[in-house]
Every structure is written in structure tokens, then in C-alpha cells.
Amino acid sequence: MTFAAFGCALDVLDAPEKLAMKLGYLNALREGVIDEAVARDPYDLLARELTGADGLVTVGRLELESWMTPRPRLDALDMVDVLLYREFLDTGGCVVVSARLREFVRQMVLPLSPFLIGVDHSLTGGVLDAICGPDPTETALVVLDSHFDAIPASVRKAAANGESADTVATAPEGPDPGGVTPESYNCGTWLAGVIERELIAPRNIAVIGASDYPGRLQTEGEPEGMAEFRRSYLEFEERGTKVIPKKKVRQDGVEQAAAEALEGIDAHRVYVSIDADLGSGEDAKAVRFLDTIGLEPEEVARLCGCLSAGIATRGLELAGFDVMEIDVHLADIPGSTDRTVEMCAAAARAMLGVGGG
């Protein structure tokens, strides 16, 4: 089997610290502190690490407008603006780019097996849209992620603030005092989008490594926001989606986690999506959401090796895989000892069956 590596560097987070990184990069570029030879996005970094890997070819990237990428060109400086990114997110921009990626995969990747090196995790939906047929039980999905990317933003925010989701959803936000918080398809909700569009049946989805798992039992005096978060989470489990929390992975080991994720799959092929924050921590800080401590880098690669071997042992097909959510600004600091790219390359080799198992 031959995999085609390709990139798509959608990076439109509206968080102030993320915009500050882009502006810092552009100012350094303008002042000649750095030059344009630096990596544009994770595809440059990871494809270089995987040069010569057996069973892998590269087919380039889906080019996006410069302001949408981690490292825009200087002529896009005026577009690096929080309001523009927020409008993009709130008006379905991630849906549009995912559709563009779907067509890229159909035209440039298939019939080879896709290996996406991306940034925003919403892009995984575009690849699945390209490879999944009309039967949602045809393909299974295993996601390696510290977060369960299916919870509405208002519910997640309410849990963090101790409020109700209704209060958060109608609260003023940003410069518009009468605005509401729209729910959109994005990196935090893409998995729900895959389910609702019936690309993949809920019972054929497993998420390994979630740090935000709320448990099933409500505690006395628990804020309503947390209770709503739990209900939203457990609704997916009740529909058949399997969640293997990070705590359980640490207790039982990655071998058991991989076996549990694949157990009971009712499909003939499996797609694996890897969020780099599964291994976030002291050795791997170059991830877009560094809000939790993940597995060790070696454990991430070993988990991928166990999944690859388990898929083969069960007579299933590896339909494709991706590595997402690498922060290029933190990944290639000169002299840095960060191992995020090294970890992701080892995970990719393990999925390809050439090491890491």
C-alpha cells in the first residue's frame, strides 16, 4: 500500500496569543531577523523528517490564502486581525476549506491512501468526506486526542465558567455588545460534524486519550455548566462512540488502549487521526492547545504502532491517517530541544508499519 503525504495549513484561531505569534513572525520577517526560507507550516517540517520512508510519496499541499496560514506573507500583514479570523470561524469558513480539501484529495491523492499533515483538526472532515462512501458503516475512525472534539463551544465554555450553556450562548462577546456565540464547524466540533453528516457511524468511532472526560457520575453541588458538559459528552457514548480517557490509557497501557479501540469495529477499513497534543508536555510543546499533559512521545509512537499492527491483524485496511495541530512557531525555534516533530514523525512511521510498534 502506498500513502500520499499532503499538507493543508489552515490556521485561523482567533486567540490573542496565536495572533501575537503571527505578528511577531511577520515583524521579524520585515526587519530581516529571519528570512522566508523557514518552514511555512508543519508539512515542510514533517515531510522532511519522513524523506525516504517506505511506502510514502509526497503530492504537495492545498494552497490557501496567505492570511489563513500559520506564517503569512508580508503582504497579508493587514489581514492578521482578530475580527477577520472570528468572522471566518463564525460563518462556516472551516466548512468551505474542508470542502476544498475534499476535492484536492479526490483529484490529487486518490487512489493512493491519504496521509494529511495539517494544522486545524477540522480538515480531517474534508479527507473523510473524500474517502467515505454512502454507507456510514464502511469506514471506522480512531482519533488520538487530548480533547473530545464534539462538544459545542457554548457547552465547553459554560463548564469552564460554571454557567449554563444558554447563558454563555447569548452572552455578549467581542466588539459587538449584542452578539451571540455562534456554534460552527471547527477544530473543536469537527467530530460531531462527521457524525451528524453520517460519514461514519458513531459506533465505529473511538477516541483515545481524552483528558476532558467528565465521568458518568454527577457530584453533589456540581455547577449546571459541568452537568450540561457531561450530558453532551455522554450522549455520544450512548450513541456508541467509544471514549478511552487518558487516565485509563496510563493505567492500562497503550497496547490495551489500541486493542480496546479496535474491538467491536463493524467496518472493513479504519482511518486514524492523530492530534499532536496527545503527547503534549515538557518534551512536546509545539501543539496548538497546550492545556493538558499528554503521554510521553515514545508512548504516542508505540500506540500508533499497536493500532497499525492491530488493524492488520484483524484483516482491516488502513484507509488513511493524519497528523494535526502542530504549531510551527514553536516547532522550529533555533536551538530548541522540543520533540514534537520527532514524535509526530515516529507516529507516522509507526502507522506506515516501519517502526514505532
C-alpha positions, 0 to 999 in steps of 0.5 A: 500500500502506498500513502500520499503525504499532503499538507493543508495549513489552515490556521485561523484561531482567533486567540490573542496569543496565536495572533501575537505569534503571527505578528511577531513572525511577520515583524521579524520577517520585515526587519530581516531577523529571519528570512522566508526560507523557514518552514511555512507550516508543519508539512515542510517540517514533517515531510522532511523528517519522513524523506525516504520512508517506505511506502510514502510519496509526497503530492504537495499541499492545498494552497490557501490564502496567505492570511489563513496560514500559520506564517503569512506573507508580508503582504497579508500583514493587514489581514492578521486581525482578530475580527477577520479570523472570528468572522471566518470561524463564525460563518462556516469558513472551516466548512468551505476549506474542508470542502476544498480539501475534499476535492484536492484529495479526490483529484490529487491523492486518490487512489493512493491512501491519504496521509494529511499533515495539517494544522486545524483538526477540522480538515480531517472532515474534508479527507473523510468526506473524500474517502467515505462512501454512502454507507456510514458503516464502511469506514471506522475512525480512531482519533488520538486526542487530548480533547473530545472534539464534539462538544459545542463551544457554548457547552465547553465554555459554560463548564469552564465558567460554571454557567449554563450553556444558554447563558454563555450562548447569548452572552455578549462577546467581542466588539459587538455588545449584542452578539451571540456565540455562534456554534460552527464547524471547527477544530473543536466540533469537527467530530460531531460534524462527521457524525451528524453528516453520517460519514461514519457511524458513531459506533465505529468511532473511538477516541483515545486519550481524552483528558476532558472526560467528565465521568458518568457520575454527577457530584453533589453541588456540581455547577449546571455548566459541568452537568450540561458538559457531561450530558453532551459528552455522554450522549455520544457514548450512548450513541456508541462512540467509544471514549478511552480517557487518558487516565485509563490509557496510563493505567492500562497501557497503550497496547490495551488502549489500541486493542480496546479501540479496535474491538467491536469495529463493524467496518472493513477499513479504519482511518486514524487521526492523530492530534499532536497534543496527545503527547503534549508536555515538557518534551512536546510543546509545539501543539496548538492547545497546550492545556493538558499533559499528554503521554510521553512521545515514545508512548504516542509512537508505540500506540500508533504502532499497536493500532497499525499492527492491530488493524492488520491483524484483524484483516482491516485496511488502513484507509488513511491517517493524519497528523494535526495541530502542530504549531510551527512557531514553536516547532522550529525555534533555533536551538530548541530541544522540543520533540514534537516533530520527532514524535509526530514523525515516529507516529507516522512511521509507526502507522506506515508499519516501519517502526514505532510498534 
